[in-house]
Every structure is written in C-alpha cells, then in structure tokens.
Amino acid sequence: MEFKDVLEAMIESDASDSFVRANSPLKARVYSVVKVIKEEIFSPEDVERFIKEITDENLKKSLYETGSCEFALWHRQHWRFRIGIFYQRGTPAMVIRKIDLRIPSFEELNLPVAVLEKFCQQRGGIVLLTGSTGSGKSTTIASMVEYINQNFGKHILTIEEPIEFTFTDKKGIINQREVGKDVSSYSDALRQFALHSPDVIYIGNIRDEATCYAALTAAETGVLVLSTLHTVNASSTVERIINFFPPYQHQLILTQLSNLLKGVLSLRLLPRIDKPGLIPAYEVMILSPTISRLLRENKLWEIPKYISTGEIYGMKSFNQSLLELVEKGKISSHVALQCSDKKEDLELQLRNRELI
C-alpha cells in the first residue's frame, strides 16, 4: 500500500482520523467509532517508508530528537490532512486527521446561527470554542473566520500549529502564520501582533500562561480574539484560564474576564439516529450582566444555573441541547444520557416527556 492509498481510504470511508502503526491494519475513526478500513497489515518498513516520503529534513530531525512531530499536507485539490508522528514501543506510528477544505456554514454545522453571528460581530474581547479532541472546534472556528471574511472588511490574523483550513480573501484579508515555520511560538506571534494591525486574531490553542496573557492583552486593545481550549463546559473553561496564573493574580484575571470573555461555546459530537453521521450538542455561555458579575465575584459554581435560565441572551445548557436533539429524533435518549453532565436531571426531563 502506498501512502496516498491511506488517504484515499479515509476519504472513501468518510473517516475523520486514521491510525497507522506497524504490525496492524489501517484503522480509522468513522462517526466516532474506530474500526478497520483496510485489512492489509503494515510492516515496520512500510511505516518508515511513509515517514520518509512525507517529511522534510527539519521534520525528520524533530522526530528523531524529540520522538514526535506534527505537520499538514495537501492531497488532491480539496483535501488537507494534519499528521502527527510519534514513537510507541520503539516503533513509529502516526495519526492522520482529515480536513475537508470546504468550509461549512453555521446552518450546515447544526449550530446556533444567531449566537455565532453575534460572536463574529464583536468589536473586541475573547470568544472561546471548547471541547475534547475531534468535537468540531476547528471546523466551527473556520466557519466563523469565513463568515467574518465574507461579511466585513477586516484583517484576520491566524496563528496555528499547524495551519489546517486555508482561506481566500473576500471582503476582508486573512494572513495565516504557522508556528514552527512563520513564527517560533504562539507567545512570540502575539507579542508582534500590534505591528500587524489585525481586527481579529485566531489562536489555534491556548495552552499556557504566556499565550493566555497575550490573548487577554490583545483583547484589551480592541481586537476580537478567537481561540480553543480542551475543556468540557463553560465553567471549567473559566477555571482553566484562571489556573494558568498564580493565585495572587486570580482576582485580576477574573476582573478581566468579566469584561472581555464575550462567550463560550462548548461542543460534543454525537452519533445520529436519523441518518449516518454526527451532530453537535452544545452549551452556550454569553457575557450577560449576571455572568459578568459571577465572574467578577468568583462565583463560578453558579454559572451553570444562569446558563440554563439565560435563553433571552441566547444561552443554552448541555442538557437543554441534548433534550432538544432527542425530541427532534436526531439522537437516542441513551446517547443523550451517556453524554450528560447531569444525568439525573436529564433522565427526569426525558421521562416527563415520555422519551424513555
């Protein structure tokens, strides 16, 4: 098997990720389930041959010195793949993420259109997309960037590791910087942002204190900052941001967030029952006056209650989203209960509506 055959098998099976490892067949994640998509067993020589074919000298150096490397490559005209190579049990392996370069609209993503449009229209502050790996954060961010690009004459600067979606200028102009190629780190790129006059900055991932501090600083200057975190809901997102910093700074960060955190959209992709595929359940937190006060007063435990009663602002809890998907026949009640953070509350609501 050639490496291009691996990519073609992913496209043919509609896989989101594939896993290449010596002494194993080609396995892939198809609608959240990992299964074999090609029976042929890879030898260690096959995997080494693939790596030699797709990496340049700098990537090979990184792999052999640190034990891993990550990059993206094109396949045919409309497909891009993000590839992570690493060693396990002394042999190389790789995980390949498929990126469909056709950027879907908010409606196609089954996400709250009015909420996302409102986020994109902000003139400053921070909007965060959160969820586990493979929950749709990058696709949603790409859709937001494309919406801004199509509708507003703004300069959008992206900082990514690696670049996933690529864009064509429309009403706006988009510059994309790749960490490791165009700039050495997220924090270095953010230190330079004022020289580049952006209206919107997309930071691929906030993962440390330096990047978080730089993002807050950019937002304070009137730039709209879009970014992602691997957190499961809005309140845990705020906790993660606070815990990037030492305790003596927590109140300062909470005060900044009470002004700058315009919203959090948390995503979970779930298997559909109405047709093949996945559909997102989501939680939305909007910076209402009450949410702002709770952040300022460090009453994070009260945030979920006000999310579930904040429909007038566009907020929605995960349980409300899950219940709606079950009522519409999109997901099963069993899946909804599996994915709920408050299973007892959701089960009671499902029983009251005779959905279980």
N, C-alpha and C positions, 0 to 999 in steps of 0.2 A: 504494500500500500504506500502511495505517495502522500506527502503532507497535504497537498491540495485535495486529496480524496477524503481526508479527515474533515476538512472544511465543508466540502460538498455534502458529506453525510449529515453534518449538523444542519445545513440548510434544508435538506430533503426531509429530515425528521422533525423540523421545527424545534430544535433543541436550543436552549438558552446557554448552556455550558457543556463542555465535553472534558473528559479526563483521560489523558494519555499516560500510560505507565508500562514499564517493562513487565513482561510475563502476564499481561492482562489484555482482554479485548477492549475495543473502544466503547466506553460508557459515556452516557450523556444525561443531562437533566432535561426531561421533556415534561412540561407542565408540572414542575416541582418534583417529579419522581425520577430517580436515577435508574437507568436501565441500559442494557447492551444494545447498541445500534449497528455494530459490525462485529462479526464473530471472530475475525482474524486476530490471532494473538501477536502482540508487539514483542519483539526481542529487544534486549538492551541496545543492540546495534541499530535497530530501527529508530529508537528514541534519540540516540546520539546523532543519527543521520538527519533527523528532523531539526534538531537544535542547530547543527552545523549549517543547514540550509537557510534558516530564518533569522539567525543572529549575526550582528556585525562584531567587529573585534572588541569594541567597548562593552557590548552586552556579554560576550564570552568572558571578558575579564571580570566583570561584575559577578557573573555566575560562579566562576571558579574561585574568586576571592571571598565572596560573601555567602555563597550557597544558594542564591536566588537572583532573579532579575525579572522585570516586568516591562512590557512594551506593547505597541499596537501595530497591526499591519493591514494592508488592503487585500481584498480578494475580489476579483472581477471588478465591476464598476460600482455596485451598490452595497457592498458588504465590507465591514471593518471588524476586526477581531482583536480583543485585548488578551494578551497571553502572559501568563505567569509561569516561570520555570523554576523548579526547586529540586533539592535532593531529598529523597526519603529512603531510609535503609541502604544508603550508599549508592543508590542509582537515581538517575534523573527522572523527573515526572513533570507534566505540565497540565495546567488548567486553562481552557480556552473559553472566553466569553464572546458570544456573538452580538454584534451591534448592527441593527438594521438602520441604515443611514436615512431612511425615510422617516422624518420626524413627525409623529402623530399629533393631532390636535388634542385639546383638553377633553373634548367630547369623545374622541376615539379612545382615550385612556380611561373613560368612565370615572372622571374626577370632577370635583365641583367647579364648574366653569366660572361662576361669578367670583368665587373666592380667589382662584388663581389669577384671574384678570385684575382683581383688586391688588393682589400682591405685586403684579408686574407694573402697576401704575404708581406704586410708591416712589416718592422722590428721594428717599433715603431710608436708612435703617437696615435691619437684617431679617431675612426670611430663610427659615431652615427646613429642609426636607430630611426626614429621618426614617429609619427602618433598618432591618437586617440586610445583609448582602443579597442581592437579587430581588429586592422588594419593589424596584421600579424608580428609585430615586434619580438615577442619572437620566433616564428617559423623560421623567417629569421635568427636571431642570432644563433639559434640552428643549422641551416643548415651551417652557417659559421664556427661554432665551430667544427662540424663534418667534414667539408672539411679540416680544419687545422689538425684535429686528423688523418684523413686518409692519408694526403699527406706530413706531416712534423713531424720530431722528436722533438716536443716542449712540454713544460709543460704549460698546460692551467689551470688557476685557476678561478673558477666562484664564485661569491658572489651574492646570490639570496634570495628573500623573497616572497614566499617560493621557493624551488627548483621545477622547472617544468619538463623539459626534463632531462632524465638521459642518461649517455654515457658509452660506453665500450671502454677501451683503445685500440688503434690501433697502428699507428706509434708513436703517442705521448702519454702523460699521462695526465689525467684530474682529478683534485681534486675539489669537489663541496662543498662549505660552505653555510649553511643556516643561515640567520640572525635570532636570537632568539633561535637557537639550538646550532650551532657550534661557533657562534661569536655574540657579543651583538649588533653590528651595522655595517653599511657599512663603516663608517669612521674608526672604530676600526680595521676592517679587512684590510682596505687599509693602515693603519699605520703599520701593521705587514707584508705587502706583501714582503718586501725586504728579510725577513728571509726565505721565501718560494721559492725563485728563480724561479718566473714564467717568461715565454716568452710572454704569452698572459693572460690578465685579462678580464673577462666578469663581468661587474657590472650591476645587474638587472635593476636599475633605478637611474639616477642622479636627486636628488630632493632637494638638499640644498647646501649651500656654502661649508660646510666641505667635503662632498662627491666629489663635483666638483673640489675643490682644490687638494684633494688627487689623483683624476684621472689625473689631469694635471701634478702633481708631478711624478706619476708613468710613464706617457708617456714621460716625460723629461729624465727618466733614461734609455730609450730604450725599454720599454715594450709596446706592442700593446694593447691598451685599447678599448674594445667594450662595448657600453652601449646604453641605450634608453632614450628618453625624449618624453613627451606628447606635442609635438609641431607640427604645420601643414606643415611647409616647412623649407627650409634651412636657409633663412634669419631670420625667427622667432626663429629658434634654436640658432643661434648666439646671438640674443638679449636676450633669456632666460638665456644663460650661463653668459653673461655679467652682467645681472641684479641680479644674485646670489650674486654679490660682491658690496661693497660700491663704490660710484662714483670715489673716488680718486684712485681706483685700476683698473678702466676700461681700461685705455691705456695699462697697463701691461698685462691684460688678453687678449686683442686684439692682442698684440705682440706675446704672447704665442700661441694663436690660429692660427696666420698666419704661424707658423712653425709646429704646432702639429696636427691641425684638417685635417686629410688626406681626409675625405669625409663625406658627409651626404646623407643618403637615406631615403626619406620621403615616406610613404605608405598610400594608401587609398584603401580599398577593395570594389569592386563594383559588383552589380548583373550582371551576364552574360545573353546574349540573345541566344547564340548558343547552350547552354546546361545548366542544373541545376548547380548552384554553384556561386562562387565569383572569381573575377580576380583582381589583383592589378593594379592600376595606380600609377605611382611613379615619384618623382623628384630626380635627382642625382646631387649633387654638388661635384666636385673634386677640390683638392687644386692645381689649376694651378697657374702660376706666377701672373696672373691678380687677381684671387680670393685672393691670399696671400696678394697682395698689397692693395686690397679693405678692407680686414680685418685690416691690419696694420694701414691704414689711416681712419678707422671708416666710410667708405662709404658703409654702409650695404644696402642702398636703391638701389645701382647699381648692387647688386649681381644677382637679377632675370634676368636682361638683359644679363649678361655674361653667366648665366646658359643656356639660350635659344640659344646662339651662340657658345657654347663650346662643340659641338659634337665631335670635334677632340680629346678631352680629355675624352670622354665618358659621358659628362653631358647631361641632358635632363630635360626640364621643365615639369610641370604637364600638361599644355596644349598640348605639343608635344606628351606626353604619351597618353592622352585622345583621341587626334585626331587619333593616330595610332590604338588604340583599336576600334574606330568607323569604320575606314577604313577596318579593318580586320573582321568586323562583330561580334566582341566579346561583345560590349556593345552598347546600344542605344544612339543616339545623345542627347536624353532628359536627360538620366542619366549623360552623359558627361558634359552637360551644368549645371546641378544641382551641380556637384562636382567641377567645375572650379572656381579658384580664380579670373580669368579674363574672365568673361562670354562673354563680347562684342567681345574681340579678337578671342575667340574660335568660337563664332557664325559666325563671318565673314569668318573664315577659313573653317568651315563646309559648309557654303553657296557657297563659291568659288569652293568647290569640289562636290557640289550638293548632300551633305549628309543629308541635312534637306530641 
